[in-house]
Amino acid sequence: MSKISLTAKLTAAEGKAAELEAALHAMIVAAEEEPGLEVYSVHKSDEDENVFVFFELYTDADALAIHGKGDGMKAAMGALGGLLGGRPEITMMKPVVAKGLDL
């Protein structure tokens, strides 16, 4: 079993940054229902207030495969409709080393 990490860059539609940020908070709460999701954090760009980046760490491919399938996460993700200025940009990675995490 090897851990999987990724980043997901989301850009808010024009004038929707505050609403998107609120919706992303709901996604963090909903993530509590997902086993195997070790880190799920969202960050806001210092350079562009419309850009948010998730960092996600999963125990394995099975944990990643169930991401977004629970009722809470489906509802939270559904709330993003109309708030995004385009498709999320996903970068898949393999973790190498991290402080405080057993990789």
C-alpha positions as CSV (number, residue, x, y, z in Angstrom):
1,M,0.0,0.0,0.0
2,S,1.4,3.4,-0.9
3,K,-0.1,6.7,0.0
4,I,-1.3,9.1,-2.6
5,S,-1.3,12.9,-2.5
6,L,-2.7,15.5,-4.8
7,T,-3.4,19.2,-5.2
8,A,-6.6,20.6,-6.7
9,K,-6.5,24.2,-7.8
10,L,-10.0,25.8,-7.9
11,T,-10.6,29.3,-9.3
12,A,-13.8,31.2,-8.3
13,A,-16.1,32.6,-11.0
14,E,-16.0,36.4,-11.2
15,G,-17.4,37.8,-8.0
16,K,-17.9,34.4,-6.3
17,A,-14.7,34.1,-4.2
18,A,-16.4,34.6,-0.8
19,E,-19.2,32.2,-1.7
20,L,-16.7,29.6,-2.9
21,E,-14.6,30.0,0.3
22,A,-17.7,29.3,2.4
23,A,-18.6,26.2,0.3
24,L,-15.0,24.9,0.7
25,H,-15.4,25.1,4.5
26,A,-18.4,22.8,4.2
27,M,-16.3,20.3,2.2
28,I,-13.7,20.2,4.9
29,V,-16.4,19.3,7.5
30,A,-17.9,16.7,5.1
31,A,-14.4,15.1,4.7
32,E,-14.7,13.8,8.3
33,E,-16.9,11.0,6.9
34,E,-14.2,9.6,4.6
35,P,-12.0,6.8,5.9
36,G,-8.4,6.9,4.6
37,L,-8.4,10.6,4.0
38,E,-5.5,11.7,6.2
39,V,-5.0,15.4,5.2
40,Y,-7.6,17.5,3.5
41,S,-6.8,21.2,3.6
42,V,-7.6,24.2,1.5
43,H,-5.4,27.3,1.0
44,K,-6.1,30.7,-0.5
45,S,-3.6,32.3,-2.8
46,D,-1.8,35.4,-1.6
47,E,-1.5,36.6,-5.2
48,D,-5.1,36.0,-6.5
49,E,-8.1,36.0,-4.1
50,N,-10.0,33.9,-6.6
51,V,-7.6,30.9,-6.4
52,F,-7.9,28.2,-3.8
53,V,-5.7,25.0,-3.6
54,F,-6.5,21.8,-1.8
55,F,-3.8,19.6,-0.5
56,E,-5.0,16.0,0.0
57,L,-3.3,12.9,1.4
58,Y,-4.9,9.4,1.2
59,T,-3.8,6.2,2.7
60,D,-4.0,4.4,-0.6
61,A,-5.8,4.2,-4.0
62,D,-8.9,2.7,-2.4
63,A,-9.3,5.7,-0.1
64,L,-8.9,8.1,-3.1
65,A,-11.5,6.0,-5.0
66,I,-14.2,6.6,-2.3
67,H,-13.5,10.3,-2.1
68,G,-16.7,12.3,-2.8
69,K,-19.1,9.4,-2.7
70,G,-20.5,9.9,0.8
71,D,-23.8,11.9,1.2
72,G,-22.1,14.8,3.1
73,M,-19.4,15.2,0.5
74,K,-21.8,14.9,-2.4
75,A,-23.9,17.7,-1.0
76,A,-20.8,19.9,-0.3
77,M,-19.4,19.3,-3.8
78,G,-22.8,20.0,-5.3
79,A,-22.8,23.4,-3.7
80,L,-19.8,24.4,-5.9
81,G,-22.1,24.7,-9.0
82,G,-22.0,28.2,-10.4
83,L,-19.1,29.2,-8.0
84,L,-16.2,27.9,-10.2
85,G,-14.7,29.8,-13.1
86,G,-13.5,26.6,-14.8
87,R,-12.6,23.0,-14.1
88,P,-10.4,22.2,-11.2
89,E,-6.7,21.6,-12.0
90,I,-5.6,18.3,-10.4
91,T,-2.0,17.3,-9.9
92,M,-1.5,13.7,-8.7
93,M,1.7,13.0,-6.6
94,K,3.4,10.4,-4.5
95,P,4.5,11.7,-1.1
96,V,8.2,11.4,-0.2
97,V,8.6,12.9,3.2
98,A,6.6,15.0,5.6
99,K,7.0,16.2,9.1
100,G,4.5,14.6,11.5
101,L,3.2,12.1,9.0
102,D,4.2,8.4,8.7
103,L,4.7,7.9,5.0
